[in-house]
């Protein structure tokens, strides 16, 4: 994974999405595009999944529950469940 796609020590380089009303815990989190899972772990709080996409793009999904249906090295398709919100 290119080093410029991950910024150790940063809170994150993306956005947190949420509902203004109601509970989001337990809702599914889905891959934005096809790719390969290159990282699963951390304590964000919750787990983090990073998917490497073509053209040196990657996407990071955080605040995930500890039971994940994906593992490092696994190929995922767009819309595939990566986990659920903690």
C-alpha positions in Angstrom: 0.0 0.0 0.0 1.5 3.4 -0.9 2.6 5.3 2.2 0.7 8.5 1.1 -2.6 6.7 1.5 -2.2 6.1 5.3 -1.3 8.8 7.8 -0.1 7.3 11.1 -0.9 9.5 14.0 -3.8 11.3 12.3 -7.2 11.0 13.7 -8.4 10.3 10.1 -8.3 12.0 6.7 -11.9 11.3 5.8 -15.4 12.1 7.1 -17.6 10.6 9.8 -21.1 9.9 8.6 -24.0 9.7 10.9 -27.7 10.2 11.3 -28.8 13.4 13.1 -31.5 11.4 14.9 -31.5 7.8 16.0 -29.0 5.1 16.7 -26.5 4.0 14.1 -24.9 1.2 16.1 -25.2 -2.1 14.3 -25.8 -0.6 10.8 -23.9 -2.2 7.9 -20.8 -0.7 6.4 -20.2 -1.4 2.7 -17.3 -1.3 0.4 -17.3 1.9 -1.8 -15.6 0.0 -4.6 -14.0 -3.3 -5.5 -10.5 -4.0 -4.1 -8.4 -6.0 -1.7 -8.6 -5.8 2.1 -5.0 -4.7 3.1 -5.6 -3.9 6.8 -7.9 -5.1 9.6 -7.3 -4.1 13.2 -6.4 -1.1 15.3 -8.3 0.4 18.2 -10.0 3.4 16.7 -12.3 3.0 18.9 -13.5 -0.1 17.2 -11.8 -1.8 14.4 -10.6 -0.4 11.1 -10.7 -1.9 7.6 -8.7 -0.5 4.7 -9.4 -1.6 1.2 -6.9 -1.0 -1.6 -8.6 -0.1 -4.9 -7.1 0.2 -8.4 -5.0 3.3 -9.3 -3.4 3.5 -5.8 -6.7 4.6 -4.2 -7.8 3.2 -0.8 -10.7 3.6 1.5 -10.8 3.3 5.3 -13.7 2.3 7.4 -13.5 2.9 11.1 -15.6 2.6 14.3 -16.5 -1.0 13.3 -17.7 -3.8 15.6 -15.2 -6.4 16.7 -16.8 -9.2 14.7 -15.8 -8.6 11.1 -16.8 -10.7 8.0 -13.6 -9.8 6.1 -9.9 -10.6 6.5 -6.6 -9.2 5.1 -6.0 -10.5 1.6 -9.6 -10.9 0.8 -11.1 -9.5 -2.4 -14.2 -7.5 -2.0 -16.8 -6.2 -4.4 -18.5 -2.8 -4.4 -21.4 -2.9 -1.9 -20.0 -5.9 0.0 -20.6 -5.8 3.8 -17.3 -5.0 5.5 -18.7 -4.9 9.0 -21.2 -3.0 11.2 -20.9 0.2 13.2 -19.8 -0.3 16.8 
